[in-house]
């Protein structure tokens, strides 16, 4: 049985990180997690709320038809008939916010957090401290929203448009319903929904033709509220759509394209057969690898996005390559002195992963060992050793090959 040297083995933490990275790559978690599961859960919670309130709303419609406009809120019987409307409204908005979560919208995340908390409060108020299945499900969604809050940080045009549409729709509903309920407080009185819609649009647009005028105190306060809310909602809606466009444009002009954040990966430095084979072997095992070269190669052999151009001996370049979060740094250039300088630069940044260096000349083994490489691989030296073993008639065993390949590392540990 082949036994790997201890220096080659990763620590338990590094193994756990490597396993997590591999699982994330195999399952393509970055493409759908956590936004899709959370969106489905929030949509289900909203659907349950709407379905729970739907039977009560169907009983409410005949009562609404018999309601007459009043001059003040105290004279209106509508408020006592709207007991289940808040639950239905919250459920409907949650269904809309579920679409925003699919785009990792920060706005949708914030609104969903508030509405889920409100829904939980209504459930606890309705059922008391008895935790039903829906209550537990609601609480789990709240916890998930808090745990994965950093995954919802986008301020997109789609989210802004959704916010604007919902805000204007809710404001319009409030204005029309309030105008109809307080219809007797206007001159002439508002007796139908068409007149209420007309008055709401004229008031929110600040046109004010003067053909319908509020007379009662409650009607005047209501008109003041829709004027203030109308100006606020329209201004906020415009900024919600325009600001993401301006931010994206300014970020593109000042900072260029957003770069990928590398973590828990292997940093390969070198443009030769050893570097290419190592890269392809890591990618075949679903392990992320970034290739750092001084110039773009004539034949690109890495995937798009896995290439970075820069000086590997510069600590700032190594930091941009995520060396501080790398599982390993592989200095695989054909010049031993360059590999030694790369190891020194990585050590200066305090790389937590394994430091691997390739050596072409056996005389440089000691030098690379002194600069602090954790593992020294000498394929040229190994080839000579294996050829000599074969010509001399000695038996080749897997353990012998492994020990010959990592001789430098083992001797460095003993020293």
C-alpha positions in Angstrom: 0.0 0.0 0.0 1.3 3.4 -1.0 1.8 5.7 2.0 2.0 9.4 1.4 4.5 11.5 3.3 3.1 13.5 6.2 4.1 16.8 4.6 1.8 16.1 1.6 -1.2 15.6 3.8 -3.6 18.5 4.4 -4.8 19.5 7.8 -8.4 18.6 8.9 -9.5 22.2 8.3 -8.0 22.2 4.8 -9.6 18.9 4.0 -13.0 20.2 5.1 -12.6 23.3 3.0 -11.5 21.2 0.0 -14.5 18.9 0.5 -16.9 21.9 0.7 -15.4 23.5 -2.4 -15.7 20.2 -4.3 -19.4 19.8 -3.2 -20.1 23.3 -4.2 -18.6 22.8 -7.7 -20.3 19.4 -8.3 -23.7 20.7 -7.3 -23.2 24.2 -8.9 -24.3 25.8 -5.6 -23.0 29.3 -6.7 -25.6 29.3 -9.5 -28.8 28.5 -7.4 -28.0 28.6 -3.7 -29.4 30.1 -1.5 -31.6 32.4 -3.6 -33.7 29.7 -5.2 -34.6 27.6 -2.1 -35.3 30.8 -0.1 -37.5 32.2 -3.0 -39.5 29.0 -3.1 -39.9 29.0 0.7 -41.0 32.6 0.8 -43.4 32.0 -2.1 -44.9 29.0 -0.3 -45.3 31.1 2.9 -47.1 33.8 0.9 -49.3 31.3 -0.8 -50.3 29.7 2.5 -51.2 33.2 3.9 -53.3 34.0 0.9 -55.1 30.7 0.9 -55.8 31.0 4.6 -57.3 34.4 4.2 -59.2 33.6 0.9 -62.3 32.1 2.5 -62.7 35.1 4.8 -62.3 37.5 1.9 -65.0 35.8 -0.2 -67.4 36.4 2.7 -66.2 40.0 2.9 -67.1 40.9 -0.7 -71.0 40.9 -0.2 -70.5 43.1 2.9 -68.4 45.6 1.0 -71.1 45.9 -1.6 -73.6 47.1 1.1 -71.1 49.6 2.6 -72.0 53.3 2.1 -69.5 56.1 2.1 -69.0 57.9 5.4 -67.8 61.3 6.4 -65.3 60.0 9.0 -63.6 56.8 10.0 -65.6 56.4 13.2 -68.8 56.2 11.2 -67.4 53.7 8.7 -68.2 50.0 9.2 -65.4 49.0 6.8 -62.7 48.8 9.4 -64.4 46.1 11.3 -64.9 44.1 8.2 -61.2 44.0 7.1 -59.9 41.6 9.8 -58.1 39.2 7.4 -57.0 41.7 4.7 -53.6 42.4 6.3 -52.7 38.7 6.2 -53.8 38.5 2.5 -51.8 41.7 1.6 -48.7 40.4 3.4 -49.0 37.0 1.6 -49.4 38.7 -1.8 -46.4 40.9 -1.3 -44.4 37.9 -0.1 -45.2 36.2 -3.4 -43.9 39.2 -5.3 -40.8 39.5 -3.2 -40.0 35.9 -3.9 -39.2 36.9 -7.5 -36.9 39.6 -6.2 -35.0 37.0 -4.1 -34.2 35.1 -7.3 -32.1 38.0 -8.4 -30.4 38.3 -5.0 -32.0 41.7 -4.5 -31.2 43.5 -1.3 -34.5 45.4 -1.4 -36.5 42.2 -1.7 -34.5 40.6 1.2 -35.2 43.6 3.5 -38.9 43.7 2.6 -39.2 39.9 3.0 -37.5 40.1 6.4 -39.9 42.7 7.7 -43.0 40.9 6.2 -41.9 37.5 7.5 -41.5 39.0 11.0 -44.9 40.6 10.7 -46.4 37.3 9.6 -44.8 35.5 12.5 -46.2 38.1 14.9 -49.7 37.7 13.4 -49.5 33.9 13.7 -48.4 34.1 17.3 -51.1 36.7 18.1 -53.7 34.5 16.4 -52.6 31.1 17.8 -50.8 32.2 20.9 -47.6 30.5 21.9 -48.7 27.2 20.3 -46.0 26.6 17.6 -47.8 25.1 14.6 -46.1 23.9 11.4 -46.7 27.2 9.6 -45.2 29.1 12.6 -42.1 26.9 12.7 -41.7 27.3 8.9 -42.0 31.0 9.2 -39.4 31.1 11.9 -37.0 29.0 9.8 -37.4 31.4 6.9 -36.5 34.3 9.2 -33.4 32.5 10.5 -32.3 31.6 6.9 -32.7 35.2 5.8 -30.4 36.4 8.6 -27.9 33.6 8.0 -27.6 34.2 4.2 -28.0 38.0 4.3 -24.6 38.6 2.6 -25.8 36.7 -0.5 -28.5 39.3 -1.1 -26.6 42.5 -1.9 -27.6 43.4 -5.4 -29.2 46.7 -6.3 -30.5 45.9 -9.7 -32.8 47.6 -12.1 -35.2 44.7 -12.0 -35.5 45.0 -8.2 -36.0 48.7 -8.5 -38.7 48.3 -11.1 -40.4 45.7 -8.9 -40.2 48.1 -5.9 -41.6 51.0 -8.0 -44.5 48.9 -9.3 -45.5 47.5 -5.9 -45.2 50.9 -4.2 -47.4 52.7 -6.8 -49.9 49.8 -6.8 -50.3 49.9 -3.0 -50.5 53.7 -2.9 -53.1 53.7 -5.6 -55.2 51.1 -3.7 -54.9 53.1 -0.5 -56.0 56.4 -2.2 -58.9 54.8 -4.1 -60.2 52.9 -1.1 -59.8 55.8 1.3 -61.6 58.2 -1.1 -64.5 55.8 -1.4 -64.8 55.1 2.3 -64.7 58.8 3.2 -66.8 59.8 0.1 -69.4 61.6 2.2 -66.8 64.0 3.4 -66.2 65.4 -0.1 -68.1 68.0 -2.0 -69.7 66.7 -4.2 -69.7 63.3 -2.4 -67.7 60.4 -3.9 -70.3 57.6 -4.4 -68.6 55.2 -6.7 -65.1 53.7 -7.3 -64.7 55.4 -10.6 -65.0 58.8 -9.0 -62.6 57.6 -6.2 -60.1 56.5 -8.9 -60.4 59.9 -10.7 -59.9 61.9 -7.4 -56.9 59.7 -6.4 -55.1 60.2 -9.7 -55.7 64.0 -9.8 -54.6 64.4 -6.2 -51.4 62.2 -6.4 -50.4 64.1 -9.6 -50.9 67.4 -7.7 -53.1 68.7 -10.6 -56.0 69.6 -8.3 -58.8 70.6 -10.7 -61.0 71.6 -7.7 -64.1 69.8 -8.9 -64.0 67.5 -5.9 -63.0 69.2 -2.6 -62.6 67.6 0.9 -65.0 69.2 3.4 -64.7 67.0 6.6 -61.6 67.0 8.8 -60.9 63.3 8.2 -61.2 63.8 4.5 -58.7 66.7 4.6 -56.2 64.7 6.6 -56.6 61.8 4.2 -55.9 64.1 1.2 -52.8 65.5 2.9 -51.6 61.9 3.5 -51.9 60.8 -0.1 -50.2 64.0 -1.3 -47.2 63.4 0.9 -47.1 59.7 0.2 -47.5 60.3 -3.5 -44.5 62.6 -3.7 -42.4 60.3 -1.5 -43.3 57.1 -3.4 -42.8 58.6 -6.9 -39.5 60.1 -5.9 -38.3 56.9 -4.3 -39.5 54.8 -7.2 -37.6 56.9 -9.7 -34.4 56.7 -7.6 -34.8 53.0 -7.2 -34.7 52.6 -11.0 -32.2 55.3 -11.9 -29.7 54.8 -9.1 -28.7 51.2 -9.9 -28.2 52.3 -13.5 -25.9 55.1 -12.5 -24.1 53.0 -9.9 -23.4 50.3 -12.4 -22.2 52.8 -15.0 -19.9 54.6 -12.5 -18.5 51.3 -11.2 -17.7 50.2 -14.7 -16.0 53.5 -15.5 -14.0 53.8 -12.3 -13.3 50.2 -11.3 -13.7 48.3 -14.5 -15.4 44.9 -14.5 -16.0 43.2 -11.2 -13.4 40.6 -10.5 -14.1 37.2 -9.1 -13.2 36.7 -5.5 -11.0 33.7 -5.1 -11.0 31.6 -1.9 -10.2 28.0 -1.1 -8.5 27.4 -4.4 -5.1 26.3 -5.7 -2.9 29.0 -7.2 -0.8 27.6 -10.1 2.2 29.7 -11.2 3.8 28.4 -14.4 3.3 27.8 -18.1 4.6 24.4 -18.9 3.5 20.8 -19.2 3.6 20.2 -15.4 1.5 23.3 -14.7 -1.0 22.4 -17.4 -1.4 18.8 -16.3 -1.8 19.9 -12.7 -4.5 22.4 -13.6 -6.4 19.8 -15.7 -6.1 17.2 -12.9 -7.5 19.6 -10.3 -10.4 20.8 -12.5 -11.2 17.1 -13.2 -11.7 16.7 -9.5 -13.9 19.8 -9.3 -11.3 21.8 -7.4 -11.0 25.5 -8.3 -7.6 26.6 -9.6 -6.3 30.0 -10.7 -3.3 30.2 -13.1 -1.1 33.3 -12.5 1.2 34.1 -15.4 3.3 37.1 -16.4 1.8 37.3 -19.8 -1.1 35.8 -21.8 0.1 32.5 -23.3 0.0 31.9 -27.0 -2.2 28.9 -26.5 -4.7 29.4 -23.7 -5.1 26.1 -21.9 -7.1 27.2 -18.9 -10.8 28.0 -18.7 -12.1 31.5 -19.1 -11.8 33.3 -15.8 -9.1 31.0 -14.5 -6.2 33.2 -15.8 -4.7 36.2 -14.1 -1.8 38.3 -15.4 0.7 39.7 -13.0 4.1 39.4 -11.3 4.0 36.3 -9.1 6.9 37.7 -6.9 4.8 40.8 -6.0 2.9 40.4 -2.8 0.2 42.8 -3.9 -0.4 40.6 -7.0 -0.6 37.5 -4.8 -3.1 39.1 -2.6 -5.3 40.0 -5.6 -5.0 36.3 -6.6 -6.4 35.3 -3.2 -3.3 33.8 -1.9 -4.3 34.6 1.7 -7.3 32.2 1.3 -5.7 29.6 -1.0 -5.4 25.9 -0.1 -2.1 25.7 -1.9 0.4 27.7 -4.0 2.2 25.8 -6.7 5.4 27.5 -8.0 5.9 25.3 -11.2 8.1 27.5 -13.4 11.0 26.0 -15.2 13.6 28.3 -13.6 14.4 27.3 -10.0 15.4 30.7 -8.8 12.0 32.1 -9.9 10.2 29.5 -7.9 12.3 30.4 -4.9 11.4 34.0 -5.1 7.7 33.1 -5.5 7.9 31.0 -2.3 9.5 33.9 -0.4 6.8 36.3 -1.6 4.0 33.9 -0.6 5.6 33.4 2.8 5.7 37.1 3.2 1.9 37.2 2.7 1.5 34.4 5.3 -0.2 31.9 3.0 -2.2 29.3 5.0 -2.0 26.6 2.3 0.8 24.3 1.2 3.7 25.8 -0.5 4.8 23.6 -3.4 7.8 24.3 -5.6 9.2 22.5 -8.6 12.9 22.1 -9.1 14.7 21.2 -12.3 18.3 20.9 -11.1 19.0 18.6 -8.2 21.7 21.0 -7.0 18.9 23.5 -6.1 17.0 21.2 -3.8 18.8 22.6 -0.7 18.2 26.2 -1.7 14.4 25.7 -2.2 14.3 23.8 1.1 15.9 26.7 2.9 13.4 29.3 1.6 10.6 27.4 3.3 8.8 25.3 0.6 6.5 22.8 2.3 6.8 20.4 -0.7 9.5 20.2 -3.4 8.7 18.2 -6.5 11.6 17.3 -8.8 10.2 15.5 -11.9 13.5 15.7 -13.8 15.4 14.2 -10.8 12.7 11.6 -10.4 13.0 10.6 -14.1 16.7 10.1 -13.8 16.3 8.0 -10.6 13.6 5.8 -12.2 15.7 5.3 -15.3 18.7 4.3 -13.2 16.6 1.9 -11.1 15.2 0.3 -14.2 18.6 -0.2 -15.9 20.1 -1.6 -12.7 17.4 -4.2 -12.5 16.0 -3.0 -9.2 12.3 -3.6 -8.5 10.0 -0.6 -8.8 7.3 -0.2 -6.1 4.7 2.5 -5.7 6.1 3.5 -2.3 9.6 3.8 -3.7 8.4 6.1 -6.4 6.5 8.3 -4.0 9.5 8.5 -1.6 11.8 9.4 -4.4 9.4 12.1 -5.7 9.0 13.7 -2.3 12.5 13.1 -0.9 13.3 16.8 -0.6 10.2 17.4 1.4 10.9 14.6 3.8 14.5 15.6 4.3 13.4 19.2 4.9 11.1 18.1 7.7 13.8 16.1 9.4 16.2 19.0 9.1 
